[in-house]
């Protein structure tokens, strides 16, 4: 893209149409499109020679300010090549790089979680703990019984 790019943001669709009309009547430019955004905002995108785009953006901005609906404007004199898909949405589809598919349709994906050594150890510990609880011997309870603290006054409990 060797032409300059200009954008004007305004509040309201009616203001957007009016600003686009003023821009097109001011200089020899091309209206690339418009975008409606949230909150009732809209943006027109124009391209052309640097002087023509600057004049159009200036006159369109003044018209939007007269309505009280001006949000912002910018002119990019020499945009980089990567900007074109943003300005011209029809170019976005052709500008996308081709992505190689890594999973082929005939391949299947296993959804089972792979077992690790830690998981196996944890499962074995759970099994041992379950058996001890069934037999009535709990190593944690036995440990608590053996660690009785004597009464400091020497009295029996």
N, C-alpha and C positions, 0 to 999 in steps of 0.2 A: 504494500500500500504506500504510494508515494504522495498521496494527497493529505492535506490537513484534515483533522477531525475536530468537530465542535459538538458540545453537548450542553443542553439547557434543561435544568430541572425546575418544574413549576408545580403549584398546587392546583389540582382540578383538571379534568379532561377538557373542558371548554377552553380554559386558558392554554392548554397544550396545543390545541388546534389553532387558536389565534396566534400564538407565538410561532408555530411552524409556518403559518401563512405569511407572517411578516418576514421571517427569515428567507423564505423562497422568493419573495418579491424584492428583497433588498439586493441580492447578488446572485450570480450564476453558481449555484450550489446544488448538491443532490441530497435529498432527504433519504437517509438510509433506513430510518424507521423510528419507532417510538416504543417505550416500555411503560406500562402502568405498574407502579410499585405500591407498597402498603401505605396506608394513611392518606390515600387520595393523591399521592404524588405521581408525577409522570416525567419522563425524560425523552427529549427528541435528540436524535443523532444525525448530524449532517457532515458531508464531506465536500471537498473542493480545494481550490487554490488557497494558500494561506491568507492572503488579503481578503478574499471573498468570504471565507469562513469567519475571520475576525469581525468583519463588518456585519455579517448576518447574526452572529452571536451577540454582538453589541446591541443591534437594533431589537432583536428578540428579547434580550434581557431587559431593555428599557420598557418594552411593551408589557412584560410580566410585572415589572416594578410598578407600572402605572395601575395595574389591577390589584397590586398588593399580594400577588401570588408567586413572586420570585423566590426560589430556593437557592440555586447556585448555577454556575456555568463555568466551562473550561474550554480551552482550545489547545490541541496538541498539534504543533506545526509539522513534525515529522515522526509519526508513530512507528514503533517497532513492528516487524512483521507478525509477531505473535498477538498483536492487538486486533487484527482483522476479524478473527472469529467472534470476538466480543462485540464488535461494532456491527458486523453482518452475521446474524444468527444462522443464516443458510450456509455460511462457510464453516460453522462449528462442526457439522457432521463430516465434512470432507477433511477437516484438519486433525481429527482425532487419530492418534496412532493405532495401528492394528495391534490387538492384543492376542498373543498366542494362547490357545486354550491348553491348560496344563492337565486337566482331567478329561479323559475321553469318555464318551457315553457308555462304552462297554465295561469300563472299570467300575468297581463298587467301592464304597467307602465303609469301613468298619466303624461303627459307633461305640464299640466296647472300649472301655478304658484299659490301656495296657497295664498289666500287673507289674508291680515293682517289688523288690526285695523287702522294702519297708512295709508295704501293704501286707505281704505274706506274714511277716513277723507280727504285725498288729492283729491279724486274724487269728494266729496261733495263740497269742496272749489272751484274746477274748475267749477262745475255746477253753483254755486252762482256767481262766477266771470263772467261766460258767460252770465247769466241772467242780471246782472248789466250793462254789456257792451251793451246788446241789448236794455235795457231801457234808456241808455244814462247816467246813474249815475255810475260813477267810483269813489270808495272811495279814491283811491290814488290821483286822480286829485283834489277832494274836499279837501284833506289834504294839498296839495300843495298850493291851493288858500288861505286857512286860515292862512298859515304861511308866509305871505308877510312881508318882512323886510322894515321898513320905511326908506326913503332916509335920510341920515345923514344931508344933507343941508336943509331939510325941504321942498324941492321942490316936486311938484306933477309929476308923471310920465305920 
